[in-house]
Amino acid sequence: MTTVRVLHLITGLGLGGAETWLARLLPGLAARGFSCQVASLLDLSGPGGALAQGIRAEGVPVHSLGLARGLPLASGGAALLRLAGLLRRTRPAVVQTWLYHADLLGLLAARLSGTGAAVSWGLRCGHMDFSRSGVGTRLAVRACSALSAWPEAVTANSEAGARWHVERLGYRPRRLVLLENGVDTALFQPNAQAREELRSMWGVGPDELLVGLAARLDPMKGHDVFCAALARLRARFPNVRPLFCGPGTEPGGGLDALLARHGLAERALRLGPRQDMPRVLAALDALALPSLGEGFPNALAEGLACGVPAACLDVGAARELAGPGGVVASVEVADAGARAEALVGALGRVLELGPEGRAAMGLAGRRHVAERYGLGAAADRWAAHLRGLAEGA
């Protein structure tokens, strides 16, 4: 089998969904005959490069174009020239881009380089409130919409995300490909020992209900909706406790005022970023997805793989992912109050099942994601897509 060279261009390598999925996909591509390199638009020092070391440890070269966080396009001209030079040196057959800024600069650099590399964009969200985004992101999305017929392919990780970009943002790709993420069900699995150890360490009693939100602190992730829902839910389930996990959720961060406003500060577990997510997820009684704009929610797939039942708002691929492993509530995404009330209903239906009912729902969810969203099958889909582009198919 001919080795195919691919350059993956991504905005940064912090602990985000797209970044984590790329890191997990790379070993599978290597096993399928691909020689990959990764380039980050942002400087990799600090949290923005949290995944870089692990990717390098897999034998994948990682480059940084050195842009500062904030307005990456403000100095995009220099980055564009550096990226074009990198493409001339590495001569990839395919440039796979991840997130809007990388989509735009990757396309322009590939054309500027004259290498003939095929360009495949990556759409990762199912909805986005651009009023909460910086001017750089808004300009990048407008440019991407205008140029969306230029890349050889545009990939999306959910049907909902693909539809939203076409119908709401005006994307007109010449080829639109659905490539859902996958989950490593050998890594993410039920773990009774981890559940017991962590709950004991955290001081969670045997009768307490631990409901988790695994997401970085970001307006699109719905921490405000989750807090409002948990505050209301305590009237019905006084033994419920919220758990927050992800960058920015540690004490002293942006959650302080939100938790205080909803009376949750003393009951909340705030873990910040963790490297042991399979163990953390296995310790939960339920997982919540209050997000406004997920495409393929990695945390949901991973929680289900750990046998944890889920309560979700109907965003992106959440309904297809949850299957029999959760309760999914339809709601108007722009109304925060309605979203909180919908999440209360979904969580209530999960928690009222009792321990045996929740265990049964969680195991049904695990079987569902293992059958439909296994890591190997996802890597096969990506490999077929990238090889087809390299061969001009």
N, C-alpha and C positions, 0 to 999 in steps of 0.2 A: 504494500500500500504506500503510495506517495505521501511524503510528509507535507503538510500544508502549514505555511507560516501565517500566523494571525497576530495582529497588534490590537489589543483591547485598550481603548482610550476611555477614561472615566474621570469625573470631576475631581474626586479625591478617594482616599482609601480609609476613611473613618468607619465607625461601626454603624453602618446603615444597611438597609435591606438589599439594595442593588450591589453594594460593595461586598457584602457577605456572600451573596449568591455567586458573584464572579469568583471570589476566592474558593468557594466549594466546587465550582464548575471546572476550574483549571486542571486539577488532577485527572478528572474524567476525560477531558479533551486530550491530555497528554497520552493517556492509555489508548486513545483512538487514533493516534497518528498525527497529532497536531503539535507544532512547535509554537508556543505562545510567548508573547511579551506583553507587559502591562505598562501603560503610560498614564500618569496622573497629571491633570492640569494644575492642581494645587501643590504647594510645598508639603512634603511628607513629615516634617518635624511636628511633634506633639500629637494630639488626638487625631488629627487629620490623616495620619499615616499609620493608624493602629494595626491595620491588616498587612502592611507592606512586608514586615519581617516574616510572617507566616507564608506569604506568597513566595518570597525569595527562598525560603526553606524548602519549597517544593521544586526548586530549580528553575523558577520562572524569573527572568530579568525584569526589574521594575525601574522605570524612569520617572523623573519629575520634571515638569516644565516650569516649576517654581513660581506659579502665580500666587498672590496673596488672597486670602478669603475676603469676601465682601463684594467686589465688582470685578470678577475675573475678566470680563470683556474689556475693561478699561485699558488693560495692557495686553490685550489679545493679539495685537499685531506682532509683537516680539515672540509670543508663544506660538503663533501661527508659523512663523519662519523656523523656529526651533523644531516644531513638530514635523514640518515638511522635510527638514534635514534628517530627522530621525527616520522618517519613512524611506528616504533615499538610501540610508545606511542599512536598514534592516530588510528592506524589500519584501514586505508582507504581501501575500496574495489577497488578504481580506483585512479591512479595518473595521472592527466591531466597536461601536461607540455606545456609551452608557450615560444617560441623563442629558438634559438639553444643551448645556454649554459644550459638552464633549461632542454631541451630535453636530452642532454647528461648526466648531473648529476642526473636527475630524474630517468632515466633508470638504471644507475649503482647503485644508492642508493636503488631503489626498489628491485633489485636482491640481493644486499648485506644485506638488512634488513630481508630477509627470510619470509616476511609477505604474499607473494603470491598475492600482489596487481597487478592488470592489469595496464599496462602503455599505455597511449595514447599521442602521440606527437602532437604538433600543429605547422604547417607551415603557416607563416603569410605574406610572400612576394611573388610577382610574378616574380621578377628578382632582382639581387643584383650585384653591381660592387664591387667585393672583393678587388680590388686595393685600394679602399677607406676605407677598414675595417682594424682593428688591427689584429695582429698576433693571438691573442686569439680567435677571431671570426673565422678566417680562419681555425685554427686547430680544433675548435669545429665542424665546418661544415664538414670537412673531416672525423672526427670521426663519426659524425652522419650518413654520407653517408655509411660508412663501416658497421655500426651497425643497419642500418635502417630496417633489417628484424627481429630484436629482439623484439621491442615493439609489443604489441597485436594489436595496430592500429596506423595509422598515419592520422591525419586530416589535411585538407587544406581549407582555406577560399575562394579559387577560383579555377576553373578548370585550368586557366593559370598557377597559382602557383604550382598546383600539377604536371602539365605536365613539367614545367621547372625543378623541383626538380628531376623528374625521367629521363628526357631526357638529361639534362645538368649537373646535379650533381651526377647522378648515384644512386639515392635512389631506393631501391628495397623492399618496404614495403609488408608484407604479406597481409595487409588489408589497403586500402586507402579509406578514407571517406571524402566526400565534405560536409563541414558544414559552410555555409555562415553566416556572421554576420546579425544582424537585426537593425532596427532603431525604436525608440519610436516616433511614429507620433503624439502622444498626447503632447509630450514635444517639438518636433521639428515641427513647423507649421508656416504658414504665420502669420505675426504680424505687421499690418499697424501702430499701435501705437509705437511699438519699432522702426520700421523703421524711422518714423518721429522724434522721440526723439533722437535717436543716431546720425542720420545724422545732426540734428541741433546742437547737442553737439560737433560733430567733425568738424563743419563748412563746410559741404558738400552741395553745392548748388543744387537746384531742377533740374537743367539741367546737372549736372555732373553725369558721369557714374562710379559707384564704383565697381571695380572688385577685388575680394578677393582671397587670398591664405591662407587657414587655415591649417597650418602645423608647426611643430617645425623646427627650423633651423638645417638642416641636408643635406649633399650633395645629398642624395638619393631623397630628396623632390623636387628638381628642382627650387630652388629660383633663380638660375642664369638664367635658361631658362625663367622663368616668367618675370624677370626684362628685359631681352633682348626683349621679346615679347611685353611688355608694352611700351618700348621705341620706337619700330617700329610702334606700333599701334597708337601712338599719332599723327603721320602724317595724319592719316585718321580720328581719333576721338580725337581732341585736348582737349576735355572735360573729358577724361578718367583719373581716379585716382586709384592707386593701394592701397590695404589694406592688411596688413600682420598681422596675428594673430597666436600665438603659442609661446612656450618657445624659447627664443633666438632672437625673432624678435623685441624686444623693442629697443628704441634708446640707442646708446652706445654699441651695440652688434656687432655681426659679419656681419650684413647687411650694415653697414655704407659705407664701400668701394664699395660694389656692387651697391648700390643706387647712389652713387656719380658718378661712372663710366658710368652709363646709364642715368644720368641727371634726376633722379627721387626723389632725396632727399627732395626737397621742397614740392613735391606733395603727397608723400607717407604717409599713416596713419599706424602707427606701434604700435600695441596694446599689444604685449607680450602675456603671458598666460592669459586666461579669464575663468571666471566661468559662464558666461552668453552667451554661444555660440548660443543657439536658437535665442536670440535677435540680436546678431552680424550678424549671417547668414541672418536673415530676412531683414537686412538693405542693403544688396548687390543688385546690378543690375545683376551681373553674378559671378559665382564661377569658378575658374580655377583649373585644376588638371594637373600640369606639371611634375608629379613624374616619376622617373625612375623605381621604383620597387614595387609599391603597389600591394597587393593581393586583399583585399576587402577594398576600400578607404572609411573609416567611414565618413570623412568630406564630400565626395561626396553624400553619402546616406542622411546625415543630411541636407545638403544644398538643395537637391531636395525635401526633406520632408518639408522644409520651403518655398517651391514654388519658389526657385531660379534656373534659367536655368544655365547649366554648359557647359564649354568648356574643353575638356579632351584630353589628349594623350591616346592612346589605350594600357593601361597597366592593368594587372590583370583582375578584373571583371568590369572595367570601362564601357565597351561597354554595357554589360548586365544591369548594374546598371542604366546608364543614360537613356536608352530606348528613349522615345519620349521627355525626358526632357533636352536634350543637344545635342551638336555636338561633335563627337569623331573622332580624326584624327589619322590615322595609320602612323607610322614613325619609322625609325631605331633608337632604344633607345640609341645606343652608340654615336650618332652624335648630340652634343649639338646644333649646328647651325641649323640643320634640325629640331630638336625638337622645337626650338624657332619659326622657320618659320611655322611649322605645327600648333603651338598654336596660332600664329597670325591669320592664316586662320580660325581656329575654333572660336576664340573669335570674329573676324570680323563678322562671320555669325550670331552669337548670338546678338551682339550689333546692327547690322543693322536692326534687326526686329522692333525696336522701342518699346516704353513702353507696348503697348497692345500685341504685338507679343511675347515679353519676358514674360509677365504675363501668356499668354496662354501656352507657352512652359513650364514655371515653374509649373503650375498647372497640366499639363499632366505628368510631372516628379513626382510630389507628388502622384498622383493616382497610378502611376507605382510602386513606392517603397512601398506604402501602401499595394498594392495587393500582391507583391512578396517578400518583405523583412521586413514585420512587426516583431516587437520585440517578440510578443507571438509565432508566428510560428517558429522563430529562436530558442527560448527557448525550444519549443517542440522537434525540431530536436536534439538539444544538449542532452536533457533529455533522448530521446530514445537511443541515442548513448551510453551515460554513463551507463544507466541501463542495456543495452545489454551486455556491458563489465563486469559489476558487476555480472551478471547472467551467464556469460560464453557463451553467444550467439555469 
